[in-house]
Amino acid sequence: MLDNSSAAVALWSNLDAIQEVRDIMVRKVVSARPSASLMEIARLMRKNRIGSVIITKGRKPAGILTESDFIKLVARGCDMKNGLAEDHMNRNVVTCDASITVIDALMIMRGEKIRHLPVVKNSNLVGIISIRDLIAATQFSSFYVI
């Protein structure tokens, strides 16, 4: 068992090893064109077992559709076959740079109340992180804080 001073030392030594987003981000981002149907997006999410799809124009994020969005769309009776991503995507895509720490990414996600954070470099999509990725990356650090 660690006493308080040992716990503090363990915490401070662990802070030196805080990971950057680039260390944990998923580099193979599932994305789709703005002209993709909502049905196509839903199938991509199911096939890849993911909670969001980034809508891109070229290599730049133009929007995002998430599981939460689909719940709202279904509740409104939206036509999934004919509805297009560009008509229903969230255009205010919150992104981050790969060089920020996982703690900073967690703070962004908490502040914006989002669970998926696209990672960009020079405005181009290079990865994505989810709240699950961040929890896994910070779990060991959190152990010492408890």
C-alpha positions as CSV (number, residue, x, y, z in Angstrom):
1,M,0.0,0.0,0.0
2,L,1.3,3.5,-0.9
3,D,1.3,6.2,1.8
4,N,0.5,9.7,0.8
5,S,4.0,10.8,0.0
6,S,4.7,7.7,-2.1
7,A,1.4,8.2,-4.0
8,A,2.4,11.8,-4.7
9,V,5.8,10.7,-6.0
10,A,4.2,8.1,-8.2
11,L,1.8,10.6,-9.6
12,W,4.5,13.2,-10.4
13,S,6.7,10.6,-12.0
14,N,3.8,9.4,-14.1
15,L,2.9,12.9,-15.2
16,D,6.2,13.0,-17.1
17,A,4.9,10.2,-19.3
18,I,1.6,11.8,-20.1
19,Q,0.8,10.7,-23.7
20,E,0.0,12.9,-26.6
21,V,-3.0,12.4,-28.7
22,R,-0.8,11.1,-31.6
23,D,0.2,8.2,-29.3
24,I,-3.4,6.9,-28.9
25,M,-5.4,8.2,-31.9
26,V,-6.9,5.8,-34.4
27,R,-5.2,6.6,-37.7
28,K,-7.6,4.7,-40.0
29,V,-10.6,7.0,-39.8
30,V,-13.9,5.9,-41.2
31,S,-15.2,8.7,-43.3
32,A,-17.8,9.3,-45.9
33,R,-18.7,11.9,-48.6
34,P,-21.4,14.5,-47.8
35,S,-23.5,12.9,-50.5
36,A,-23.6,9.6,-48.7
37,S,-27.0,8.4,-47.5
38,L,-27.8,8.1,-43.9
39,M,-28.3,4.4,-44.4
40,E,-24.8,4.1,-45.8
41,I,-23.4,6.0,-42.8
42,A,-25.3,3.7,-40.4
43,R,-24.0,0.7,-42.2
44,L,-20.4,2.0,-41.9
45,M,-20.9,2.5,-38.2
46,R,-22.3,-1.0,-37.7
47,K,-19.7,-2.7,-39.9
48,N,-16.8,-1.0,-38.2
49,R,-18.3,-1.1,-34.7
50,I,-17.8,2.7,-34.2
51,G,-19.9,5.5,-32.8
52,S,-19.2,8.2,-35.4
53,V,-18.4,8.8,-39.0
54,I,-16.5,11.9,-40.1
55,I,-17.9,13.5,-43.2
56,T,-15.1,14.8,-45.4
57,K,-14.5,17.1,-48.3
58,G,-11.2,16.0,-49.7
59,R,-9.1,15.3,-46.6
60,K,-10.8,18.0,-44.5
61,P,-13.6,17.3,-42.0
62,A,-16.8,18.9,-43.1
63,G,-19.1,17.3,-40.5
64,I,-19.7,14.4,-38.2
65,L,-22.6,12.0,-37.6
66,T,-22.8,10.1,-34.4
67,E,-24.9,7.4,-32.7
68,S,-26.7,10.1,-30.8
69,D,-27.5,11.9,-34.0
70,F,-29.1,8.8,-35.4
71,I,-31.3,8.3,-32.4
72,K,-32.6,11.9,-32.9
73,L,-33.1,11.3,-36.6
74,V,-35.0,8.1,-36.1
75,A,-37.2,9.7,-33.4
76,R,-38.0,12.5,-35.9
77,G,-39.0,9.9,-38.6
78,C,-36.1,10.8,-40.9
79,D,-35.9,8.8,-44.2
80,M,-32.7,6.9,-43.8
81,K,-32.5,5.7,-47.4
82,N,-33.0,9.1,-49.1
83,G,-31.6,11.4,-46.3
84,L,-28.1,12.7,-47.0
85,A,-25.2,13.1,-44.6
86,E,-24.7,16.8,-45.7
87,D,-28.3,17.6,-44.7
88,H,-28.1,16.1,-41.2
89,M,-24.4,16.2,-40.2
90,N,-23.1,18.5,-37.4
91,R,-21.1,21.1,-39.3
92,N,-19.4,22.5,-36.2
93,V,-16.8,19.8,-36.0
94,V,-14.6,20.3,-32.9
95,T,-11.0,19.0,-33.7
96,C,-7.7,18.9,-32.1
97,D,-4.0,18.7,-33.0
98,A,-2.1,15.5,-32.6
99,S,0.5,17.2,-30.3
100,I,-1.9,18.0,-27.4
101,T,-1.9,15.8,-24.4
102,V,-4.6,13.2,-23.7
103,I,-5.6,15.3,-20.7
104,D,-6.1,18.3,-22.9
105,A,-8.2,16.3,-25.3
106,L,-10.3,15.0,-22.4
107,M,-10.9,18.6,-21.2
108,I,-11.9,19.6,-24.8
109,M,-14.4,16.7,-24.9
110,R,-15.7,17.4,-21.5
111,G,-16.1,21.2,-22.3
112,E,-17.8,20.6,-25.6
113,K,-19.8,17.6,-24.4
114,I,-18.6,15.3,-27.2
115,R,-17.4,11.7,-27.3
116,H,-15.5,11.8,-30.6
117,L,-12.7,14.1,-31.4
118,P,-11.2,14.2,-34.9
119,V,-7.5,14.9,-35.1
120,V,-6.2,17.2,-37.8
121,K,-2.8,18.4,-39.1
122,N,-2.9,21.5,-41.4
123,S,-6.7,21.2,-41.4
124,N,-6.4,17.6,-42.9
125,L,-8.0,14.7,-41.0
126,V,-5.2,12.4,-39.7
127,G,-6.9,10.5,-36.9
128,I,-9.7,10.3,-34.3
129,I,-10.0,9.6,-30.6
130,S,-13.0,8.6,-28.6
131,I,-13.8,9.0,-25.0
132,R,-13.1,5.3,-24.6
133,D,-9.6,5.8,-26.0
134,L,-8.9,8.6,-23.5
135,I,-10.2,6.6,-20.6
136,A,-8.0,3.7,-21.5
137,A,-5.0,6.0,-21.9
138,T,-5.6,7.8,-18.6
139,Q,-6.7,4.9,-16.5
140,F,-3.3,4.1,-15.1
141,S,-2.7,7.8,-14.2
142,S,-6.0,8.0,-12.5
143,F,-5.2,5.0,-10.4
144,Y,-2.6,7.1,-8.5
145,V,-4.9,10.0,-8.0
146,I,-7.5,7.8,-6.2
